[in-house]
Amino acid sequence: MVWVVTGGTKGLGRSLVMALVNEGHTVVAMGRDASALAELHDGERIHAVHVDLADPEAIASAATEVLALPPVAASGVSGLLHNAGDVAPVGAMSALDDAAWARALQVNLVGVQQLTRGLWTGLVAGRARVVTISSGASLRPIHGWSAYCASKAALDMWTRSLAVEGQVHGITAVAVAPGIVDTGMQQAIRDAGPEGFPAHPDFVGYHENGDLVAPDVVAERLLPVLLDVDGFGSGERFDVRNL
């Protein structure tokens, strides 16, 4: 079975790449960091493909590259994990740059649609499981996170829509919230500062109090959602903390 994982070079994405490999799967790790991709790539169990989800042309090119990989050409894509995402820009929506706000929607939502469409023939061939990484921010507004909250809420509905439309093709789709994970995104949240972001001290406190969970731990908890199609039904949203 071949899994495609975006944001696969660091944090939770990298942990999930390794967890899937350890389960015997072949993984296509996608990301922006060329050196990290080169480190992961072995041409057998892990194939590295460069992509920037902010660039639609790069997405189309990367999708073509994935479909041409021998294991994908042979059996299709059995799993697609949309892990990549960006919390920026952080700040009051009245003060945010329009281009930065639009970029967040492109990376967190539009790019997901574009990559999925680009890989569609492989997904159909593999009767794929598609998993999107959700967030508590998809369920409640957070002052200063307008782009992230809006894009994640939309991503949840996109996932439910894919579950409906994919059914005829044997494609299942689920969303999963990973909790507060000790990744670069949490560092970016702390680095954003308190201006236009009243909850900033809370996120600093999560780090100082040891409340963040290691990516490898979260990956192990999340793995059944990826692999147990019958146990975790299509169209649903799950929270790793409740598993």
Secondary structure in CASP SS format (residue, H / E / C, confidence):
PFRMAT SS
TARGET T0000
AUTHOR 0000-0000-0000
METHOD secondary structure of the structure
MODEL  1
M C 1.00
V E 1.00
W E 1.00
V E 1.00
V E 1.00
T E 1.00
G C 1.00
G C 1.00
T C 1.00
K C 1.00
G H 1.00
L H 1.00
G H 1.00
R H 1.00
S H 1.00
L H 1.00
V H 1.00
M H 1.00
A H 1.00
L H 1.00
V H 1.00
N H 1.00
E C 1.00
G C 1.00
H C 1.00
T E 1.00
V E 1.00
V E 1.00
A E 1.00
M E 1.00
G E 1.00
R C 1.00
D C 1.00
A H 1.00
S H 1.00
A H 1.00
L H 1.00
A H 1.00
E H 1.00
L H 1.00
H C 1.00
D C 1.00
G C 1.00
E C 1.00
R C 1.00
I E 1.00
H E 1.00
A E 1.00
V E 1.00
H E 1.00
V C 1.00
D C 1.00
L C 1.00
A C 1.00
D C 1.00
P H 1.00
E H 1.00
A H 1.00
I H 1.00
A H 1.00
S H 1.00
A H 1.00
A H 1.00
T H 1.00
E H 1.00
V H 1.00
L H 1.00
A H 1.00
L C 1.00
P H 1.00
P H 1.00
V H 1.00
A H 1.00
A H 1.00
S H 1.00
G C 1.00
V C 1.00
S C 1.00
G E 1.00
L E 1.00
L E 1.00
H E 1.00
N C 1.00
A C 1.00
G C 1.00
D C 1.00
V C 1.00
A C 1.00
P C 1.00
V C 1.00
G C 1.00
A C 1.00
M H 1.00
S H 1.00
A H 1.00
L C 1.00
D C 1.00
D H 1.00
A H 1.00
A H 1.00
W H 1.00
A H 1.00
R H 1.00
A H 1.00
L H 1.00
Q H 1.00
V H 1.00
N H 1.00
L H 1.00
V H 1.00
G H 1.00
V H 1.00
Q H 1.00
Q H 1.00
L H 1.00
T H 1.00
R H 1.00
G H 1.00
L C 1.00
W H 1.00
T H 1.00
G H 1.00
L H 1.00
V H 1.00
A H 1.00
G H 1.00
R C 1.00
A C 1.00
R E 1.00
V E 1.00
V E 1.00
T E 1.00
I E 1.00
S C 1.00
S C 1.00
G H 1.00
A H 1.00
S H 1.00
L C 1.00
R C 1.00
P C 1.00
I C 1.00
H C 1.00
G C 1.00
W C 1.00
S H 1.00
A H 1.00
Y H 1.00
C H 1.00
A H 1.00
S H 1.00
K H 1.00
A H 1.00
A H 1.00
L H 1.00
D H 1.00
M H 1.00
W H 1.00
T H 1.00
R H 1.00
S H 1.00
L H 1.00
A H 1.00
V H 1.00
E H 1.00
G H 1.00
Q H 1.00
V H 1.00
H H 1.00
G C 1.00
I C 1.00
T E 1.00
A E 1.00
V E 1.00
A E 1.00
V E 1.00
A E 1.00
P C 1.00
G C 1.00
I C 1.00
V E 1.00
D C 1.00
T C 1.00
G H 1.00
M H 1.00
Q H 1.00
Q H 1.00
A H 1.00
I H 1.00
R H 1.00
D H 1.00
A C 1.00
G C 1.00
P C 1.00
E C 1.00
G C 1.00
F C 1.00
P C 1.00
A C 1.00
H H 1.00
P H 1.00
D H 1.00
F H 1.00
V H 1.00
G H 1.00
Y H 1.00
H H 1.00
E H 1.00
N C 1.00
G C 1.00
D C 1.00
L C 1.00
V E 1.00
A C 1.00
P H 1.00
D H 1.00
V H 1.00
V H 1.00
A H 1.00
E H 1.00
R H 1.00
L H 1.00
L H 1.00
P H 1.00
V H 1.00
L H 1.00
L H 1.00
D C 1.00
V C 1.00
D C 1.00
G C 1.00
F C 1.00
G C 1.00
S C 1.00
G C 1.00
E C 1.00
R E 1.00
F E 1.00
D E 1.00
V H 1.00
R H 1.00
N H 1.00
L C 1.00
END
